[in-house]
């Protein structure tokens, strides 16, 4: 039996994800190494989107990216590390979008519009990465709240709330506003309840204005 088949056989369920990514600053890369990393991550993302994280193998990623399997192993070690790198990569892209990207998600739009845009984008991001995020959440349910990714999101939302409602408990309200985006809640809503992203976004908007309704 090949090494790849042995690894695949050991992964009958979701990969053993422990802690959510902390988003430490990436090490500098040569241009060719950066290109290879981008191709590998993009290939892994396509496989996850089409078949789910359990379908990812190093051989499949190598084939889909056009990069030798030895290079994929040397770069990422194993499937679990590759999936974590994929989560981290998507989180960096999301952070760049809401911290320095174009408005309304990024700076320059009115605060209320930025908050709406952020929550819409978060619905899309959690839906896109739902399977991997759910595997991580199942392995360590409370780790989400100690991760760098969550802390940055929480700070961003708390600042927006503070601008909208000066004097409010922005830190607490940010936690409460982010709570529905827990991977298990989103899995229940999108998979078990079969709710669309558009309906979820509309629901979040309605929830925020509930007290203002006639």
N, C-alpha and C positions, 0 to 999 in steps of 0.2 A: 504494500500500500504506500502511495506517495505521501510525502510530508504534507502536501496540501489537503489530501483526502483525510489524513489523520486529524489535522486541525479542524476541518469542516465537521468531521464526525463528533468531535468534542464540543462543537457549538450547536447542540440541538436546540437550544433556546437563545434568547438575546445575549449578546456578549456581556461579560462581567464588568459592567461599568460601575465605578465606585463613587468618585466625587465629580462634581461639575467643574468645567474648566475655570481656571483662575485668570486667564488672559494675561499671563506674564508677557513682557515684551519679547517678540521673536528674535532669535539670533540672526545676525546679518548673513545673507546668502549670496553666492555667486549668481550671476544672471542665468546660467544654464540650470543650476540647481533650483532656482526659483521657478523657472518655466516648468521643470519636471514636477515640482511640488504642485503647481497649479493644475497640470494635466491629470495627475493622480487624484487630487481632491475632486476635480470636476467629474472624473470618471466614477469615483465612489459615490458622489452625489446623485448621478444619474441612476446608478444601480439601486440605491436606497429609495429614490423616488419611484422607480418602476416596480421593485420587488420587495422592498423593506430591508432593514439592516441585517436580518438573518441570512439574506441571500449573498451578502458580500464575502468574497474570498479574495485572497491576494492574487491568485491566478486570474480571476475575472477582472479585477481592477487593472492588472498589468495588460491584459488583452485589450480592454476598453480604452486604456490610455495610450497604448502603443509603446509602452516602456517595459523593459525587461523585468521579470518577476524578482530577480535578485536585487535590482535597484529599489523596487517597491519595499522589499523586506528590509533592506539596509536603511531605508529612509524612515520607515514607520514601525518596524519590529514585528507587529502582528495586527490582526484585524481590530482588536479592541483599541489599540493605540491609534490606528488609522481613523476609526470612527470618532474618537475623541478629537483628533486633529480636524476632522470635518466639522464637528460642532464648534470648535474654537474658531475656525475660519469663518463660519457663517455668523458667529457672534461678533467677530471683529467687523465684518461688513455692516452688520446691523448698527453697531455702535458708531461707526464712521458716518452712517446715514443720519442718525438722529442727533449726533453731536456737532457735525461739521458739514453735513450734506445740504442740498438745496431745500428751501422751504416748500411746503409747510412742515415737513418732518424735521428738517434742520433749522438753524437760526434764521430769523428774518420775518417769520409769520407771527400774527397775534398769538398770545399764549394759549388761548382756548383751541385755536386751530392746530397748534403744535401738539397739544395733548390728544386731541382727536386723531391726528395723523399717527402719533406714536402708538396709540392703542390699536388702530387699524393695522399698522405694520406688525405689531406684536401678535395679533391674531394670525396673520399670514405666516410669520416666522414659526410660531409654535405648531401650526398645521403642517408646514413643510418639514419640520424636523421632529414631528410628533413621535414617531416610532423610537428614535434614538433617545429623545428626552424622556419618554416613558420608561425605557429600559434603565436609564440612569436614576430616575425617580424611584423605581421599584427597588433598586439595589440600595439606595440611601435616601429615604424620603425627605429628611431634614437638611441634607447637604445643599440643596438648592439655595437656601437662605444664607449660606455662608460662602457661596461662590463669588468670585470677582464679577461674573456676569450679572448676577442678581444685584449686587451692591451698586454697580454702576447704574443699572436701570432704576433702582429704588431712589438713588440720589437725584437722577434726572427728573423722575416723576414728582418727587418731593419739592424740588425747586419750582417746577411748573405750578404745582398746587399752591405753593407759597406766594407766587406771583398773582394767581387767580384769587386767592382768599388770604390776604395778609392777616397774620395773627392766628391762623388755623394751625392745627397739629399736623403739619405737612408730612412728617416722618410716619406717623401712624396711618394717615389717610393713604399714603403711597403704598404701604403694606397691604391695606384692605383693597385698594384698587388693583393691585397686581395679583391678589390671591386667586381670582378665577382663572388665571392663566397657568396655574399648576398643571403639569402634564397629565395627571390622572383626571382632572376635571375636564380639560380640553379633549382628552380621549373619549370620555363619556359623552360629551356633547357632539363631537364630530363623527364618532364611529357608532356608538350605541344609540344615540338620539338622531344621528344622520342630519345634523344641522349644517347648513352651508356657512361659508365664511361671511357672506353678505348678511345673513341673518344674525350671526354672532356680533358683527360690528354694529348692526342696527340695535341689537339688544343692549350692548354696552352704552351706546349713546342714550338710549331711553332710560337706562338705569341712572345715568348721571343727571338726568333732568326730571326724575320721578317726582320730586317734591314741588317742582314748578308746574306740573300738569294740572289742568282744571279739576 
